[in-house]
Amino acid sequence: MIRLPLFSSIRSSFLSGSSFVGPSSLAGVGGIGSLGKWYSSYNAAVAGLTEAQEEFRHVVHNFAQKEIAPRAAEIDRTNQLPPDIFPKLGEMGLLGVTVPEKWGGLGLGYLEHTIAMEELSRASASIALSYGAHSNLLVNQLVRWGTDRQLEKYLPPLLTGEHIGSLAMSEPNAGSDVVSMRTKAVRKDDGSWIMNGSKCWITNAPVSSTFLIYAKSDTSVAPSKGMTAFLVEKGWKGFEVGEKLDKFGMRGSPTAELFFDNVEIPEENVLGKAGKGASVLMSGLDLERLVLSGGPLGIMQAALDLALDYTHERKQFDKKIGTFQLMQGKLADMYTKLSASRAYVYAVARACDASKVSRKDCAGAILYSSDRAVEVALDAQQCLGGNGYINDYDAGRLLRDSRLYTVGAGTQEIRRMLIGREFNVAYDEAEGKGIAQ
């Protein structure tokens, strides 16, 4: 059994008493698609999860299918994040998957965090995106870099879901080129800071209470060196959140701009060290890319669930369309793309849990999985024919949501550049050492 301190109160809701409900007895639970079939294409043996990890996945899956999936279409239609979602995620312990137990978290690894992201995305990609922005981009960074005083102050309400968090680095003219940001923070004689500027495309901004903001703090040095990370609270004088954006996809995951007009920030709210924000930022980006890779996996699984259900219900020429060879080929391609993506993402997660973080592979995991997610979502839409083009079915939502991961958390072009650059660095180092790597 896995030790999930915050799961103890709800374990009985999803597991049979105190006994472990293993993969064999829940083999059909995973495929609760739009038509409610008791079948799952998720191959636990191929996924290579331990018994504890498989139990964790089942618990998260059952929670997401019960509490989130039935509302996914309505969340998308209204573009509203239900206020009860984050407290429920907090009750499950999911807001602190990688937080040490001594601070109230589950004390698990990045593979479990990625699995949680996957299963939540399978139910609602927009809810999962807000979850990932909160639990990884803010909470995980706070735990990795925060002082005991910062953790004691900010962590408890972030873990219960009473407070929601956001990370803010992008600006209108500083997206991929993030170090060219213009938001500035100037230190006063008493050690506090005054921040001015703006941020854009900030996930959770309309509902967040705690923000991790990156700003230029020293313009006399190279752009990558004069940056500082700050913890900023909603409601501080001069800090305003713009109107919620009306997005193409990921509706229900609220996004907005931030504006800073002489916002005073206490000295103790510097995360890490002054002038060392680039280290905080860059170290978090690799893990962000990994954990968010669970999003495309969940979207692909939901798309495959939908397509399998539909093609084994829909009949033409007195046959289920899933028995037609062209349709079988499409389903086979969807399954293979998902399985290959999952294998890569899980392998990178295991390496990160072994302290072997690979920048090119964290970029590669989300690059590959997000491209495949768009393809699989398109295939699901095609499997449904005309029904795939109407909003009574989930195919359109899955396709729209999948597109976010090709531009969000870094574009596909930047990911490819990072991978290529890592090869250049490796060869430069090898030449310098006079050896072949």
Protein Blocks (a to p, Z undefined) as FASTA:
>chain_A
ZZdfklmmmmmmmmghjbccdfklmmmmmmmcfkopacdfbdfklnopafklmmmmmmmm
mmmmmmmmmmmmmmmmnopacfklmmmmmmnopmmmmgcfklopnopafklmmmmmmmmm
mmomklmmmmmmmmmmmmmmmmmmmcfklmmmmmmmmmnomaccdddfbdfklmklmmlp
fbdcdddfkopacdedddehiehklmpcbdcddddfbfkbcfklmcccddddehiahiac
ddddddfbhphiacdddddehiacdfklpghjehilmmmmmmmmmmmmmmmmmmmmmmmm
mmmmmmmmmmmmbcgehiafklpmklmmmmmmmmmmmmmmmmmmmmmmmmmmnopacfkl
mmmmmmmmmmmmmmmmmmmmmmnmmmlmpckbmklmmmmmmmmmmmggpifklmmmmmmm
mmmmmmmmmmmnopaZZ
